[in-house]
Amino acid sequence: MGLARYWDAQTLASNSFRVIVWVYLRVIPSPRLTFSIPVLYALYLGTWITAIFSQPTSSPTVKFEELATDTAEKDVQDLSENGDTRQAVSSPKPPHGTLSTLALSLPTSSLGLRSIVLLINTLLLLGTLDFVTQPSREPASSLIFTRLGAVDPDGAKVIVRWPEADQGALRIVWRETAIGSATSTVVWKNGPVVYLRNETDWVGVGRIGGLWPSTSYEYRLAYKNSTHLPYPSSPIPFRTFPDPRLATGNHFKFVVSSCMLPNFPYLPFNGDRIRGFDLLSDYIWPSDNGGTPHVVTATEPPDPVAEAQPQAPVNDNTISSEEAMSQEIPSTSGKVVSADMNDSTSVSLPTPSPASVLLSDPSIAHTEFMLLLGDFIYAEVPWYGGNDIEMYRRLYRRTYDSPSFRKVYERLPILNIYDDHEIINNFIGQSNASTEPFPNAASAYYSYNGQGNYDPIIKGGNYYEFRYADRTLPTPLTPFDEPLRYGDVAFFVLDTRLYRSGEITQEGEKKSMLGEPQLSALYEWLDRVNTTTTFKFIVSSVPFNSLWSHDAQVDSWAAYLDERDALLTVLDTIPNVFVLSGDRHEFAAIEFLGGKVVEFSTSPFSAFYIPIVRTLRSRSKTFFEKRVQRVDVDETGQEVVRHEVEMVPKERVLKYLPLGNYKWSAFEIDTTDRQKPILKLEVLINGRTEWRHTIIGEPVKLKSSNALGTQITRGLKGALGKIGLSPAKWF
């Protein structure tokens, strides 16, 4: 029978269709494939119909013989002996089994089998249509939700969506969570009125102010007359940040990731599922799942002190890593400890909810907020619905309508910055907010995500730092403005889309990722936090390194190396600087300048990844002169200090974890020991811890102050509150 036994036009069309559908629904939903799938199905259907007319239909007995494997010849003989005229000619034994024929669409003369193959392919087409049309079929226009955004020592932002609310407004009521007594006896206090308009898709924000640092509260939604609304059914808990002017140090966690696409990889009847949030919820609040603490298999990290090597440079945060199940380049210094999850040792990692009121164990780091670094929606994946504000809003509503997301954002403050897919793929704004489709995309982003962040540094902008969330920020910043930091940790969140230059610039014009105003604000922030903050985090939606290839060479900082290298020169003089990034749908830890600066790039949170192609180089081609200090002992027993210069790669990969649809990084910060500030990183992929990393930071002498707000007793707080004195007057 030759090749025709295994291959014909119908088989080729069917298998091509199936492979493309599998890639589209389970690997990467490229817009290029969106319209090729119905075309391939039409080609397959054409070959199926053609086969009907070009080949005689099998008789019932032939069908029977086609499906039989062991008794076909006996059945034919029995029919002939009984004079059954339905069987005139004996058919040969079928060349393929039933399952292989259905699975591989192999050639068959059985109309029944070919019909089953047609049914399977039709179901695959319907699954594709379900995935593509889900946002349009279920626009979630009646969505109601509330969540926490920026939290301060003395307040918190609350975001609300309530379509066609009574009188176009509702009120936030709040109260302090009582300790040692029934919370229900605490009187609700009237908070801000949130105005909801159709122009903002019924989304508004209000800030609860006049709160105490490091204190647990809860809020509800109410009518303007303070009568409670039915949603939320129970109060939403939150906890204010500590007073940043106290030099006592802090111990907390936060979570970082980017890139999410609902119901991907695709599963039927799960259109509102975002699996990454299901896994994150299990990680942060394990008690919600039967009370079992989050357990991972891990290798216990060695003692950082024992791990230190005498040749390690002074005050240098270089990193050493162990061999692991993923690609990794070991570092040379012992100031950092890494561990991979290849061992069977069980390690319990209880991480209670920030709603917990009794924070009795300071050794437990509570997850206090989440940073989403862009690609919150995918405007053009699986297809672009056009430059229409309702299209953008519909995608945000779909995400917030997800039960997976709701069980996280109703309990954990979420901070955001956009990347390209909130607008359109590889968007370049060139400092022009009128560049299409930015106006409609930015309006939808601001309604749902932007207004919940800390107030922007410039009016109408989107880049911000963690600071006291004054409703009106003086512009430009004055020397009297004190940066807000979580305890003694500061964040600067960049906008890497609106202000970046195009690939082609005018003669004499330098390419810029940030634009002059934002770059100046970043340098000013670095100057202010240099000696006032232990750990500094620069948040970039795109990778800071230049090691990723392909489109990253034009879409990340790799295309703006002059500006990036100038910034690195400054960062080389500042202790404990880290860059947080996303976008590449892989995880990588990369050190710059021999470990002086470290980038952690994490994605996707809940989306696709490329299972085969690897695009990250292990190190840069350029090298850096690293000055190190070594201490030797001479023949007389005296210590001799030698200063040497080493040539190290300017950029080098410390850890590379490319696989997995669901990734996030959990950072644990502990500055309670000022001489030994610690950053611990835990990278989770598909709900399992794959890498742990510990960095011993450089001690920074911080400014101290007498912040009354966190030193007075609860009883005195209540007494002062009764006479109308606000804690904001002391800090």
C-alpha positions in Angstrom: 0.0 0.0 0.0 3.1 2.2 0.4 2.8 5.7 1.7 -0.9 6.0 0.9 -1.5 3.6 3.7 -0.4 6.2 6.3 -0.8 9.5 4.5 -3.3 11.2 2.2 -4.6 14.7 1.7 -7.2 14.3 4.4 -4.7 13.0 6.9 -2.3 15.9 6.1 -5.0 18.5 6.5 -6.4 17.0 9.7 -3.1 16.6 11.5 -1.9 20.1 10.4 -5.1 21.5 11.9 -4.7 19.6 15.1 -1.1 20.6 15.6 -1.8 24.3 15.1 -4.8 24.2 17.4 -2.7 22.5 20.1 0.0 25.1 19.8 -2.6 27.9 19.9 -4.5 26.7 22.9 -1.7 25.1 24.9 1.6 26.7 24.0 1.3 30.2 22.6 -1.9 31.9 21.2 -0.1 33.9 18.5 -2.4 36.3 16.7 -0.8 35.0 13.5 -2.5 31.7 14.1 -5.9 33.1 15.0 -7.2 33.2 11.4 -5.1 30.3 10.1 -7.1 27.8 12.2 -10.5 28.3 10.5 -8.6 28.2 7.1 -7.0 24.8 8.0 -10.3 23.5 9.2 -12.0 24.5 5.9 -9.2 22.7 4.0 -9.7 19.6 6.0 -13.5 19.7 5.6 -13.0 20.1 1.9 -10.8 16.9 1.8 -13.4 15.1 3.9 -16.2 16.0 1.6 -14.2 15.1 -1.5 -13.4 11.7 -0.1 -17.1 11.0 0.3 -17.8 11.4 -3.4 -14.5 10.0 -4.7 -14.6 6.7 -2.7 -17.5 4.2 -2.5 -19.1 4.0 0.9 -18.4 0.8 2.8 -21.2 -1.6 3.3 -22.4 -2.4 6.8 -20.3 -5.6 6.8 -17.2 -3.7 5.7 -17.7 -1.3 8.6 -17.9 -4.3 10.9 -14.7 -5.7 9.4 -12.9 -2.3 9.7 -13.5 -2.1 13.4 -12.7 -5.7 14.1 -9.2 -6.8 14.8 -9.2 -10.6 15.4 -12.5 -12.1 14.0 -13.0 -10.4 10.7 -12.3 -13.3 8.4 -14.4 -15.7 10.5 -17.4 -13.3 10.4 -17.1 -13.1 6.6 -17.1 -16.8 6.2 -20.1 -17.2 8.5 -22.1 -14.7 6.5 -21.3 -16.5 3.2 -22.3 -19.9 4.5 -25.6 -18.5 5.7 -26.3 -17.1 2.2 -26.1 -13.5 3.4 -26.0 -11.5 0.1 -24.8 -8.4 1.9 -21.2 -9.7 1.7 -20.3 -10.2 -1.9 -16.5 -9.6 -1.7 -14.2 -10.4 1.2 -12.4 -7.3 2.4 -8.9 -7.3 3.7 -8.0 -6.8 7.3 -7.9 -3.0 8.1 -4.3 -1.6 8.1 -4.7 0.5 11.3 -6.3 0.1 14.7 -9.2 2.2 15.7 -7.4 4.3 18.3 -4.5 5.1 16.0 -6.8 6.0 13.2 -8.7 8.4 15.4 -5.6 9.9 17.1 -3.6 10.3 13.9 -6.4 10.8 11.3 -4.9 7.8 9.4 -6.5 6.9 6.1 -9.5 4.6 6.4 -12.4 3.5 4.2 -14.8 3.5 7.2 -17.2 6.4 7.0 -17.9 5.9 10.7 -14.3 6.4 11.7 -13.9 9.4 9.4 -17.0 10.9 10.9 -15.6 10.5 14.4 -12.4 12.3 13.3 -14.6 15.1 11.9 -16.4 15.4 15.2 -13.1 15.6 17.1 -11.8 18.3 14.8 -15.0 20.2 15.0 -14.8 20.2 18.8 -11.3 21.6 18.5 -12.5 24.4 16.3 -15.3 25.2 18.8 -12.8 25.3 21.6 -10.7 27.8 19.6 -13.8 29.9 19.0 -14.7 29.7 22.7 -11.2 30.9 23.6 -11.2 33.7 21.0 -14.7 35.1 21.6 -14.8 34.7 25.4 -14.3 38.5 26.2 -16.9 39.5 23.6 -19.5 36.9 24.7 -19.1 37.7 28.4 -18.3 41.4 28.8 -18.9 41.4 32.6 -20.7 44.8 32.3 -22.4 44.2 35.7 -19.1 43.5 37.5 -19.0 44.7 41.1 -15.7 44.6 43.0 -13.5 46.4 45.5 -9.8 46.1 46.2 -6.9 47.7 48.1 -4.3 49.7 46.3 -1.6 52.0 47.7 -1.2 51.6 51.5 0.6 54.2 53.7 1.4 54.5 57.4 -1.6 56.7 57.8 -4.0 55.6 55.1 -5.0 53.3 52.2 -6.6 53.7 48.8 -9.7 51.7 48.0 -10.8 51.0 44.5 -14.5 50.3 43.8 -16.6 49.4 40.8 -20.4 49.6 41.1 -22.4 50.2 37.9 -25.2 52.7 38.3 -24.7 53.1 42.0 -27.4 55.0 43.9 -26.9 58.8 43.3 -23.7 57.9 41.4 -21.8 57.5 44.7 -21.2 55.2 47.6 -19.3 55.6 50.9 -16.4 53.6 52.4 -16.8 52.9 56.1 -14.0 51.6 58.2 -12.9 50.6 61.7 -9.9 49.4 63.6 -9.8 45.7 64.2 -10.0 45.0 67.9 -7.5 42.8 69.6 -8.7 40.7 72.6 -12.3 41.8 72.1 -15.2 41.3 69.7 -14.6 43.3 66.5 -18.4 43.7 66.1 -18.5 46.0 69.1 -16.2 48.6 67.4 -18.2 51.4 65.8 -17.9 51.9 62.0 -16.5 55.3 61.0 -17.5 57.2 57.9 -14.8 57.3 55.3 -14.6 58.9 51.9 -17.4 59.1 49.4 -16.4 57.5 46.1 -18.1 59.0 43.0 -18.8 56.6 40.1 -19.4 57.7 36.6 -20.0 56.1 33.3 -17.0 58.0 31.9 -14.7 55.9 34.1 -16.7 52.7 33.5 -18.2 53.1 37.0 -14.8 52.7 38.7 -13.7 55.1 41.5 -11.1 55.4 44.2 -11.2 56.8 47.8 -8.5 57.1 50.4 -9.1 56.2 54.0 -6.9 58.7 56.0 -6.0 59.5 59.6 -4.9 55.9 60.4 -2.2 54.7 62.7 1.0 53.0 61.5 1.3 49.2 61.7 -2.3 48.8 62.7 -5.0 46.4 61.4 -8.3 47.8 60.0 -11.2 46.6 57.9 -13.6 48.4 55.6 -17.0 47.9 54.0 -19.0 49.6 51.3 -22.2 51.6 52.1 -24.7 54.0 50.7 -24.0 57.7 51.2 -26.1 57.5 54.4 -23.7 54.8 55.7 -26.2 51.9 55.4 -24.1 48.9 54.5 -24.3 47.5 51.0 -24.7 43.7 50.5 -21.3 43.5 48.9 -18.8 42.7 50.2 -20.5 40.1 52.4 -17.8 40.4 55.0 -15.4 43.3 55.8 -12.2 43.6 53.8 -9.2 43.6 56.1 -6.0 45.5 55.7 -3.0 46.7 57.6 -1.2 50.0 57.4 2.5 50.3 56.7 4.9 51.0 59.6 6.2 54.5 60.2 9.3 54.9 57.8 11.1 57.3 60.2 11.6 54.7 62.9 15.0 53.0 62.7 13.8 49.8 64.2 13.9 47.8 61.0 11.1 45.6 59.5 10.4 42.1 58.4 7.9 41.5 55.6 7.3 39.9 52.2 6.0 41.1 48.8 5.3 39.2 45.6 6.3 40.2 42.1 5.4 38.9 38.6 3.9 40.0 35.2 2.0 38.8 32.2 -1.3 37.0 32.6 -3.9 35.7 30.2 -7.2 34.2 31.5 -7.7 30.5 30.9 -4.4 29.8 29.3 -3.4 27.0 28.8 -7.0 26.6 27.6 -9.5 24.3 29.3 -13.1 24.1 28.2 -15.7 25.7 30.5 -13.0 27.6 32.4 -13.1 31.0 30.6 -12.7 33.1 33.8 -9.9 31.0 35.4 -6.5 32.5 36.1 -4.6 29.6 37.4 -1.7 31.7 38.7 -3.9 33.4 41.3 -5.3 30.0 42.4 -1.7 28.9 43.1 -0.7 32.2 44.7 -3.7 32.1 47.0 -2.7 28.6 48.2 0.8 29.9 48.8 -0.1 33.0 50.8 -3.1 31.6 52.7 -2.5 27.9 53.1 -5.0 27.7 56.1 -7.8 28.3 53.5 -7.0 24.9 52.1 -7.6 22.6 55.1 -5.1 24.3 57.4 -2.1 22.5 55.8 1.0 24.8 55.7 2.7 25.4 52.3 5.3 22.6 52.0 7.9 22.5 49.4 10.9 20.2 48.8 14.0 22.2 49.3 17.6 22.1 50.2 18.3 24.0 53.4 20.5 26.9 52.5 23.9 26.9 54.2 24.8 29.4 56.8 25.7 32.7 55.0 28.6 33.3 57.4 30.1 29.8 56.9 29.6 30.2 53.2 31.6 33.4 53.0 35.1 33.1 51.4 38.1 35.2 52.5 38.7 36.5 49.0 35.2 38.0 48.8 35.4 41.8 48.1 34.4 44.1 50.8 30.8 45.5 50.7 29.9 43.6 47.5 26.7 41.8 46.9 28.0 39.2 44.5 26.2 35.9 44.3 27.1 32.2 44.5 24.7 29.5 43.3 24.6 25.7 43.4 24.2 23.5 40.4 20.5 22.9 39.8 17.9 21.4 37.6 18.0 24.6 35.4 20.6 26.5 33.6 22.8 28.5 36.0 26.2 30.2 36.0 27.8 30.1 39.5 29.2 33.3 40.9 32.5 33.7 42.8 31.5 35.4 46.0 30.1 34.0 49.2 28.0 36.9 50.2 24.9 35.2 48.8 23.4 31.8 49.4 21.3 30.0 46.8 19.4 26.7 47.0 17.6 24.6 44.4 14.7 22.4 45.0 16.2 19.0 44.1 16.3 17.7 47.6 13.6 15.7 49.4 13.9 17.7 52.6 10.5 19.1 53.6 10.5 22.7 54.6 7.3 24.2 56.0 6.7 27.8 54.8 3.6 29.2 56.6 2.8 32.6 55.2 -0.3 34.0 56.9 -2.7 36.5 55.4 -2.0 40.2 56.0 -5.5 40.3 57.4 -4.1 38.6 60.5 -4.5 40.8 63.5 -2.4 39.0 66.0 1.2 39.4 64.6 2.7 37.7 67.6 5.6 36.0 65.9 8.0 38.5 64.4 9.9 35.7 62.7 7.0 35.2 60.3 7.2 37.5 57.3 3.7 38.4 56.2 3.0 39.0 52.5 2.0 42.7 52.4 1.5 43.6 48.8 1.9 42.4 45.2 3.6 44.2 42.3 2.3 43.4 38.8 4.8 44.6 36.3 2.7 44.9 33.2 0.8 42.8 30.6 -2.2 42.8 32.9 -4.3 42.3 29.8 -3.4 41.3 26.3 -5.1 43.7 23.9 -4.1 41.9 20.8 -3.9 38.3 22.0 -5.6 36.2 20.7 -6.8 39.0 18.4 -6.9 42.8 18.4 -10.4 44.2 18.7 -9.4 47.7 17.5 -8.6 51.0 19.1 -11.9 51.1 21.1 -12.0 52.1 24.7 -14.8 49.6 25.4 -12.6 46.8 24.1 -9.9 47.7 26.6 -12.4 48.1 29.4 -13.9 44.7 28.6 -10.6 43.0 29.0 -10.0 44.6 32.4 -13.5 43.6 33.5 -12.9 40.0 32.4 -9.8 39.8 34.6 -11.4 41.4 37.7 -14.4 39.1 37.2 -12.2 36.1 37.6 -12.9 34.2 40.9 -9.2 33.2 40.9 -8.2 36.9 41.0 -11.0 38.0 43.3 -9.8 35.8 46.2 -6.5 37.6 46.0 -7.3 41.2 45.3 -9.9 41.3 48.1 -7.2 40.4 50.6 -3.9 41.7 49.3 -3.0 45.3 48.1 -2.1 45.2 44.4 0.2 47.8 42.7 0.5 48.0 38.9 2.4 49.5 36.0 1.6 48.9 32.4 3.7 47.4 29.6 3.0 47.1 25.9 0.1 44.6 25.8 -2.1 46.9 27.8 -1.8 49.1 24.7 -0.5 47.2 21.7 2.5 44.9 21.1 5.9 46.7 21.3 4.3 50.1 21.8 6.6 53.1 21.6 5.2 56.4 22.9 8.0 58.9 22.1 6.8 61.1 24.9 3.5 61.8 23.1 0.4 60.7 25.1 -1.7 61.3 21.9 0.0 58.5 20.0 -2.7 56.0 19.1 -3.9 53.8 20.6 -2.5 55.1 23.9 -5.3 57.5 24.9 -8.0 54.8 25.0 -5.7 52.2 26.4 -4.4 54.6 29.1 -7.9 55.6 30.1 -8.9 52.0 30.7 -5.7 51.3 32.6 -6.1 54.4 34.8 -9.7 53.5 35.7 -8.9 50.0 36.8 -5.2 50.0 37.8 -3.5 53.3 37.7 -5.6 55.4 40.1 -5.1 52.7 42.8 -1.3 53.2 42.7 0.6 55.8 44.7 0.2 59.2 43.2 2.4 59.8 40.2 5.5 62.0 40.4 4.2 64.3 37.7 0.5 65.1 37.1 -1.0 62.9 34.5 2.0 60.5 34.6 2.2 56.9 35.5 5.6 56.4 37.1 5.7 56.7 40.9 7.6 55.9 44.0 6.4 54.5 47.3 5.9 57.6 49.5 3.2 59.3 51.6 0.2 59.2 49.3 -0.7 62.9 49.3 -3.6 63.6 47.1 -1.8 66.5 45.4 2.0 66.1 45.0 4.1 69.2 44.6 5.8 69.4 41.2 8.7 69.4 40.9 9.7 67.6 44.1 11.3 69.8 46.7 14.1 69.0 49.1 11.5 68.9 51.9 9.6 65.9 50.4 10.4 62.8 52.4 10.2 59.5 50.4 7.8 56.9 51.5 9.4 53.5 51.9 8.1 50.3 53.5 10.0 50.7 56.7 13.4 51.3 55.2 12.8 49.9 51.7 12.2 52.2 48.8 10.7 51.5 45.3 10.7 53.5 42.1 8.3 52.2 39.5 9.2 53.2 35.9 7.1 53.9 32.9 9.1 52.2 30.1 6.6 52.7 27.3 5.2 56.2 27.0 8.5 58.1 27.0 10.9 55.8 25.1 12.4 57.0 21.8 11.7 55.3 18.5 14.2 53.1 16.8 15.1 56.0 14.5 15.9 59.3 16.1 16.8 62.7 14.6 20.4 63.6 14.1 22.1 64.5 17.3 19.2 63.2 19.4 20.1 60.5 21.9 17.8 57.5 22.3 16.1 57.3 25.7 14.0 54.7 27.4 12.7 57.0 30.2 12.6 60.5 28.7 14.4 63.4 30.4 11.8 64.3 33.2 11.5 60.7 34.3 15.2 60.0 34.2 15.8 63.2 36.3 13.2 62.0 38.8 14.9 58.6 39.0 18.4 60.2 39.7 16.9 62.5 42.3 15.2 59.6 44.0 18.5 57.7 44.0 20.2 60.6 45.7 17.5 60.8 48.4 17.4 57.1 49.2 21.1 56.5 49.0 21.8 56.8 52.7 18.2 56.9 54.0 17.1 53.4 52.8 18.7 50.0 53.2 17.2 48.3 50.1 16.3 50.1 46.9 14.2 48.5 44.2 13.9 49.9 40.6 10.9 48.5 39.0 11.0 48.1 35.2 8.3 46.4 33.1 11.0 45.3 30.6 14.4 43.6 31.3 17.2 45.9 32.3 19.9 43.5 31.0 20.9 43.1 27.3 21.3 39.3 27.4 18.0 38.3 25.9 18.0 38.1 22.1 15.4 38.2 19.3 12.9 41.0 19.8 14.3 41.8 23.3 17.2 43.6 21.5 14.7 46.3 20.3 12.0 46.1 23.0 14.0 46.1 26.2 16.8 48.2 27.8 19.2 46.5 25.3 18.1 49.0 22.7 19.0 51.9 25.0 22.4 50.9 26.3 23.9 54.4 26.5 21.2 55.5 29.0 21.3 52.1 30.7 25.1 52.2 31.1 25.1 55.8 32.4 22.5 54.7 35.0 24.7 51.7 36.0 27.6 54.0 36.6 25.5 55.8 39.2 24.1 52.5 40.7 27.7 51.3 41.2 28.1 53.9 43.9 24.8 53.0 45.8 24.5 50.0 48.1 21.8 47.4 47.9 20.2 48.2 44.6 18.0 45.7 42.8 16.0 45.8 39.6 12.6 44.0 39.3 11.4 43.3 35.8 9.2 41.0 33.7 8.0 40.6 30.1 10.1 37.7 28.8 7.9 34.8 30.0 11.0 33.3 31.7 12.8 33.8 35.1 16.3 35.0 35.2 18.6 36.4 37.9 21.4 38.5 36.4 24.2 40.4 38.1 25.8 43.6 36.8 29.3 44.9 37.6 30.4 41.8 39.4 27.3 41.7 41.6 27.0 45.3 42.6 23.5 45.4 41.0 21.2 42.4 40.6 18.1 42.1 38.4 15.3 39.6 39.0 13.1 39.2 36.0 9.9 37.1 36.6 7.2 36.1 34.1 4.7 34.8 33.2 2.4 34.9 36.2 -0.3 33.0 34.4 0.2 32.8 30.6 2.3 31.1 27.9 6.0 30.3 27.7 8.2 28.9 24.9 9.1 25.3 25.8 11.9 24.7 23.4 13.6 27.9 22.2 16.1 29.5 24.6 17.0 33.2 24.0 19.1 34.2 27.0 22.9 34.4 26.7 24.9 33.4 29.8 27.1 36.5 29.9 27.9 39.7 28.1 30.8 40.2 25.7 31.9 43.3 27.5 33.9 43.1 30.7 34.2 45.3 33.8 37.2 46.0 36.1 36.2 44.8 39.5 38.5 46.0 42.4 38.7 43.5 45.2 40.5 43.4 48.5 42.2 40.3 49.7 43.7 39.6 53.1 46.7 37.2 53.3 49.0 36.2 56.2 52.7 36.6 55.6 55.6 34.5 57.1 55.6 36.5 60.3 51.9 35.9 60.9 50.9 39.4 60.0 47.9 40.2 57.9 48.6 41.8 54.6 45.9 43.5 52.6 46.3 43.3 48.8 44.2 45.3 46.3 43.6 43.6 43.0 41.7 44.1 39.8 39.6 41.3 38.2 38.0 41.4 34.8 34.5 40.1 35.1 31.6 40.1 32.6 29.5 43.3 32.8 26.4 41.2 32.9 26.2 37.6 34.0 23.4 35.1 34.5 23.1 33.7 38.0 20.0 31.6 37.4 17.8 30.8 34.5 14.4 29.1 34.8 12.7 29.3 31.4 9.9 26.6 31.9 6.5 27.0 33.4 3.2 28.8 32.8 2.8 30.1 36.4 5.8 32.0 37.9 6.2 34.5 40.7 9.0 35.7 43.0 8.4 36.2 46.7 10.9 38.6 48.4 11.4 38.5 52.1 13.0 41.6 53.6 14.5 41.6 57.1 16.2 44.8 58.3 15.7 44.2 62.0 19.5 43.6 62.3 20.9 46.9 61.0 24.4 45.3 60.6 23.1 42.4 58.6 20.1 43.3 56.4 18.8 40.3 54.5 17.0 39.8 51.3 15.6 36.3 50.6 14.1 35.3 47.3 11.9 32.4 46.7 11.0 31.6 43.0 7.9 29.6 42.5 6.9 27.9 39.3 3.6 26.1 38.8 3.1 26.3 42.6 6.4 24.7 43.5 9.5 26.4 44.9 12.3 26.0 42.3 15.0 28.3 43.7 15.9 30.1 46.9 18.4 32.8 47.2 19.7 34.9 50.1 21.6 38.1 49.9 23.3 39.8 52.9 23.1 43.5 52.2 25.5 46.2 53.0 24.7 48.0 56.3 23.4 51.6 55.8 23.4 54.1 58.5 19.8 55.4 58.5 18.4 58.6 59.9 16.4 58.3 63.0 13.4 60.2 64.4 10.9 60.2 67.2 7.8 59.1 65.5 5.1 59.3 68.1 2.6 57.5 65.9 3.9 54.1 66.5 5.2 54.5 70.1 2.1 55.4 72.0 -0.2 52.8 73.5 -3.5 51.6 72.1 -5.3 53.1 75.0 -3.8 56.5 74.4 -4.6 56.2 70.7 -8.2 55.8 71.6 -8.2 58.7 74.0 -6.6 61.0 71.5 -9.0 59.8 68.8 -12.0 60.7 71.0 -10.9 64.3 71.3 -10.4 64.6 67.5 -6.6 64.5 67.3 -5.4 62.8 64.2 -2.2 60.6 64.2 -1.2 62.3 60.9 -0.2 65.3 63.0 2.8 63.4 64.5 4.2 61.8 61.4 
